[in-house]
Amino acid sequence: MPELSIIIVSWNTKQLLRNCLNSIYAQTKRHPFEVIVVDNQSPDESAEMVRNEFKQVRLIANSMNRGFAAANNQGLAVANGNYFLLLNPDTLVLDGAIDSLLDYALQASAGRMRLGILTCKLLNGDFSLQQSVNRFFSFTRSVYENRFFTEVSEKLSDRYKNLFKYNHDTEGTIEWAYGAVMLFSRHLVETIGVLDERFYIYAEEMDYFMRARKAGFTSIFLPNVRIVHLGQSSSRQKRASMFIENYRSFYLFLLKHYGNLPYLAYRLRAHIYLACWYVKYSLGTDEESKQQKQVYKETIRWHYSKQGWNFKRA
């Protein structure tokens, strides 16, 4: 029986997934493990690549894109390990990172620590640090953390750049982190359940960290364990559909864990910043400004649509 089940949800990441799987098998030696790939109907034949090149991988090939949370739950449902690692397909395992994560989890269990979610240092493709650890929502902090505000503030003061950043060189308790690397036990799943499938993409990891914390579990960040996460190295430009989905998921998170008033306050804050960005890009004449203007236009329109208000608390 495997000690660890590694679950990877893929969509249209054929070469990245191939590299990720190769790094797992090359760098994970100390513990028995299984790999489960759940493919969300990738048009680039990712599923066929896994089927042909990685016979040892358990493949679930969906006939539709079920979203990140639902696909991970499919993997969890068939996993045999005592521990689970949710791993993005655009990651590369370095220096036995998965072995080190599981070593820590097993030691924590032996010491009777109520370990929630374990994660590690994420690096960009050029090996620079990815700011992956975050704190939970605060309305006041959300006002200052918006990129529109930070672009102005960082020009005024160099100290502002580090005002809200977590020290990624320190091991310790965290509130939540990006979901590219999330290791947790079967006991945690039996206690708090699987991922909330209402989060199609985005915020599902924030929700899971919050649920673990509310149940009395402690989540930990390990700075000496490193995994490359290529997702943050891509272009900052976002398609309108993904931009909108980001808002939808975060609004769902706010309604679920904070209630109506913080949700409505944040929506008002969002409207103000969206208008600022729209005006900024309207003043630009280059192609990027035109594209970004369209993204913000569609996002603003969604906020006033029926779909933009259709959220239900758990």
C-alpha positions in Angstrom: 0.0 0.0 0.0 1.3 3.5 -0.8 2.0 5.8 2.1 1.2 8.8 -0.2 -1.2 9.5 -3.0 -0.1 12.3 -5.3 -3.1 13.8 -7.2 -2.6 16.0 -10.2 -5.5 17.7 -12.0 -4.6 18.5 -15.6 -6.1 20.6 -18.3 -4.2 21.3 -21.5 -0.8 21.1 -19.9 0.7 18.2 -21.8 4.4 19.1 -21.8 4.3 20.6 -18.3 2.5 17.5 -17.0 5.1 15.3 -18.6 8.0 17.3 -16.9 6.1 17.2 -13.6 5.7 13.4 -13.6 9.3 12.9 -14.6 10.4 15.0 -11.7 8.2 13.2 -9.2 9.6 9.8 -10.2 13.2 11.1 -10.3 13.1 12.9 -6.9 10.8 10.7 -4.7 12.7 7.7 -3.3 12.1 7.2 0.4 8.4 6.5 0.6 6.0 4.3 -1.4 3.6 6.4 -3.4 1.1 6.4 -6.2 0.3 9.0 -8.7 -3.3 9.8 -9.9 -3.8 12.1 -12.8 -7.3 13.5 -13.3 -7.6 15.0 -16.8 -10.4 17.5 -17.4 -10.8 16.7 -21.1 -7.6 18.3 -22.3 -7.7 19.2 -26.0 -3.9 18.7 -26.3 -4.1 14.9 -25.7 -2.6 15.1 -22.2 -4.5 12.0 -21.2 -3.1 10.0 -24.1 0.4 11.1 -23.2 -0.1 9.8 -19.6 -1.6 6.6 -20.9 1.2 5.9 -23.3 4.3 7.2 -21.4 3.5 6.6 -17.7 1.9 3.2 -17.3 2.3 3.3 -13.5 0.1 6.4 -13.2 -3.6 5.9 -12.4 -5.4 8.0 -15.0 -9.0 9.3 -14.7 -9.9 10.8 -18.1 -13.0 13.0 -17.7 -15.4 13.5 -20.6 -15.9 17.2 -19.6 -14.0 19.8 -17.6 -15.3 19.4 -14.1 -13.2 22.1 -12.5 -10.3 21.9 -10.1 -12.0 21.1 -6.9 -14.3 18.4 -8.3 -11.5 16.7 -10.2 -9.3 16.6 -7.1 -12.2 15.0 -5.2 -12.3 12.3 -7.9 -8.7 11.6 -7.1 -9.2 11.6 -3.4 -12.1 9.1 -3.8 -9.9 6.4 -5.3 -6.6 7.2 -3.5 -5.1 4.5 -1.2 -2.5 6.5 0.7 -2.7 7.6 4.3 -1.5 11.1 3.1 -2.5 13.0 0.0 -0.6 15.5 -2.0 -2.5 17.8 -4.3 0.1 19.0 -6.9 -0.3 21.3 -9.8 0.8 19.9 -13.2 3.0 23.0 -13.8 5.4 22.1 -11.0 8.8 20.6 -10.9 10.0 18.6 -7.8 13.5 19.6 -6.5 15.9 17.8 -4.2 13.5 15.1 -2.8 10.9 17.7 -1.9 8.0 15.3 -1.7 10.0 12.9 0.5 10.8 15.8 2.8 7.2 16.9 3.1 6.1 13.4 4.0 8.9 13.1 6.5 7.7 16.2 8.3 4.1 15.0 8.2 4.9 11.6 9.7 7.1 13.2 12.4 4.2 15.6 13.3 1.8 12.7 13.5 4.1 10.8 15.8 4.4 13.8 18.0 0.6 14.0 18.1 0.5 17.4 16.3 -2.9 18.1 14.7 -1.3 18.9 11.3 -3.6 20.5 8.8 -2.1 21.3 5.4 1.6 21.2 4.8 3.2 23.3 2.0 6.6 24.5 1.0 8.6 27.3 -0.8 7.5 27.8 -4.4 9.9 29.1 -6.9 9.3 30.7 -10.3 10.9 29.3 -13.4 14.0 31.4 -12.9 14.2 30.2 -9.3 13.2 33.5 -7.8 10.8 33.4 -4.8 7.1 33.1 -5.4 5.1 35.0 -2.7 2.8 32.0 -2.0 1.9 32.4 1.7 -0.9 34.7 2.7 -3.2 35.8 5.5 -7.0 35.4 5.5 -9.3 38.2 4.5 -9.3 41.6 6.2 -11.3 44.4 4.6 -8.8 47.1 5.7 -5.8 45.1 4.3 -7.7 44.3 1.1 -7.9 48.1 0.4 -4.2 48.5 0.6 -3.2 45.2 -1.1 -4.9 45.9 -4.4 -2.3 46.2 -7.2 -3.7 49.7 -8.2 -2.8 51.0 -4.8 0.5 49.2 -4.5 1.8 50.5 -7.8 1.4 54.0 -6.5 2.6 53.3 -3.0 5.8 51.4 -4.0 6.9 54.5 -5.9 6.5 56.6 -2.8 8.2 54.2 -0.3 10.4 51.2 -0.7 9.3 50.0 2.8 5.7 49.4 1.4 7.0 46.6 -0.8 7.5 44.4 2.2 4.6 45.6 4.4 2.2 42.8 3.8 4.7 40.0 2.7 5.2 36.8 4.7 8.8 35.9 5.6 9.3 32.9 3.3 12.6 32.0 5.1 10.9 31.1 8.3 9.3 27.7 9.2 6.1 27.9 11.0 2.3 28.2 11.2 0.5 29.9 8.3 -3.1 30.9 7.6 -3.2 29.8 3.9 -1.0 29.4 0.8 -1.4 28.9 -2.9 -2.8 25.4 -3.7 0.0 24.3 -6.1 1.4 22.1 -3.3 -0.9 20.9 -0.5 -0.1 17.8 1.6 -2.6 16.6 4.2 -3.7 13.4 5.9 -6.6 11.1 5.4 -7.6 12.0 8.9 -8.0 15.6 7.9 -10.3 14.6 5.0 -12.3 12.3 7.3 -12.7 15.3 9.7 -13.5 18.2 7.5 -14.5 16.5 4.2 -13.2 17.0 0.7 -12.9 20.2 -1.4 -16.0 22.3 -1.9 -17.0 21.7 -5.5 -18.8 25.1 -5.8 -15.3 26.5 -6.3 -14.8 25.7 -9.9 -11.4 27.3 -9.9 -9.7 29.7 -7.5 -10.2 30.1 -3.7 -10.8 26.3 -3.2 -7.5 26.1 -1.4 -8.2 29.1 0.8 -11.5 27.5 1.7 -9.8 24.3 2.7 -7.2 26.0 4.8 -9.9 27.9 6.6 -12.0 24.8 7.2 -8.9 23.0 8.6 -8.2 25.9 10.9 -11.7 26.1 12.2 -11.5 22.4 13.0 -8.5 23.0 15.2 -5.7 21.8 12.7 -2.5 23.7 12.3 -1.1 24.4 8.8 2.7 24.6 8.3 5.1 26.2 5.8 8.5 24.6 5.2 11.0 27.1 3.7 13.8 24.5 3.1 11.6 22.4 0.9 11.4 23.8 -2.6 9.3 23.1 -5.7 9.2 25.1 -8.9 5.8 26.4 -9.9 5.7 27.7 -13.4 2.2 29.1 -13.3 3.3 32.4 -11.8 5.9 32.9 -14.5 3.3 33.3 -17.2 1.9 36.6 -18.5 -0.1 38.7 -16.0 -2.8 39.3 -18.6 -6.0 37.4 -17.7 -8.8 36.4 -19.9 -12.1 38.0 -18.8 -13.7 34.6 -18.0 -10.9 33.7 -15.6 -10.9 37.2 -14.1 -14.6 36.9 -13.5 -14.2 33.4 -12.0 -11.7 34.8 -9.6 -14.2 37.3 -8.3 -17.0 34.7 -8.2 -14.9 32.3 -6.1 -13.8 34.9 -3.7 -17.3 36.2 -3.2 -18.4 32.7 -2.4 -15.6 32.3 0.1 -16.6 35.6 1.8 -20.3 34.6 2.0 -19.4 31.2 3.4 -16.9 32.3 6.1 -17.6 36.0 6.8 -21.2 36.7 6.0 -23.2 39.3 4.1 -21.7 42.6 5.4 -18.0 41.9 4.6 -19.1 40.4 1.3 -21.1 43.6 0.3 -18.3 45.8 1.6 -15.8 44.0 -0.5 -18.0 44.2 -3.6 -18.1 48.0 -3.2 -14.3 48.1 -2.9 -14.1 45.9 -6.0 -16.3 48.2 -8.0 -14.2 51.2 -7.1 -10.9 49.5 -8.1 -12.4 48.0 -11.3 -13.5 51.5 -12.4 -10.0 52.9 -11.6 -8.4 50.1 -13.8 -10.9 50.7 -16.6 -10.1 54.4 -16.7 -6.4 53.7 -16.6 -6.5 51.3 -19.5 -8.9 53.6 -21.4 -6.2 56.2 -21.5 -3.7 53.8 -23.2 -3.5 53.4 -26.9 -1.3 50.3 -27.1 -2.7 46.8 -27.8 -2.3 45.6 -24.2 -4.2 48.5 -22.9 -7.0 47.8 -25.3 -7.2 44.1 -24.3 -7.1 44.9 -20.6 -9.8 47.6 -21.0 -12.0 44.9 -22.5 -11.3 42.5 -19.6 -12.3 45.1 -17.1 -15.4 46.1 -19.1 -16.7 42.5 -19.2 -15.9 42.1 -15.5 -17.8 45.3 -14.5 -20.7 44.1 -16.7 -20.7 40.7 -14.9 -20.9 42.4 -11.5 -24.2 44.0 -12.5 -25.7 40.9 -14.1 -28.0 38.3 -12.6 -25.1 35.8 -12.6 -22.9 38.3 -10.7 -25.3 38.3 -7.8 -26.1 34.6 -7.7 -24.3 33.3 -4.6 -25.5 31.1 -1.9 -24.0 30.5 1.5 -23.2 26.9 2.6 
